[in-house]
């Protein structure tokens, strides 16, 4: 596997993991208010997460199913 393909897959997986973590933290904050925000500022986490999603959308090609 070429290094560029590895880095694209790695970027995709890091972005997916960060998205899942942000969703879980926001859900935990919604259901138990005050449980997450004293430790992790979720609002400040969302700005780099948006940037990471945009970069991933431009760098990682979409997998298209074969046309039959």
N, C-alpha and C positions, 0 to 999 in steps of 0.2 A: 504494500500500500504506500503510495507516495505521501510525503510529509504534508503536502497541502490538503490532501483528502483527510488525513488524520486530524489536522488542525481544524478543518471545517466540521468534522464530526464532533470533535472535542468542544468546539464553540457551541454547537447545537445542543449537546448534552448539558453543558454548564448553564445555558440559557433555560432549558427545560427544567432543570433542577431549581434554578433561582425563581422561576415562575411558580412552581409548585410550593416552594418555601414561602413565598410572598402570599400566596392564596391561603395557605394554612395559618400563617400569622394573622392575616386579616380576619379569617373566620374565628380564630381563637379570641381575637380582640372584640369581635362582634358578639360572641356568645358569653364571654367572661370579660366585661369591660375592666380595663386597668390591669390586665394580666400580662400584656406584652409591652405596651408603650413605655412603662418605666425602665425597661431593659433594652429594648430595640426600638428605635424611631422608625416605624414602618413607612411613614410619609416620606422621609428622606431616603429610604430604601427604594421607593418606587421610581424616582428620577433616573438613577443609574440603570434600573431594570428596563425602563422604557428605551433608553439608549442602547442597551444590550440587545433588546428585541429588534430594534431597527437595524443594527449592524448585522445581526444574524439573518434577518430577512433579505438583506442585500448580498451577503457573502455565501450563504448556504443555498444551493440550488434545490428547487422542489423536485421531488421524485414523482414522475408521471407514469401512470400505468401504461403498458403497451397497448397500442391500438390494434384491435383485431377486426 
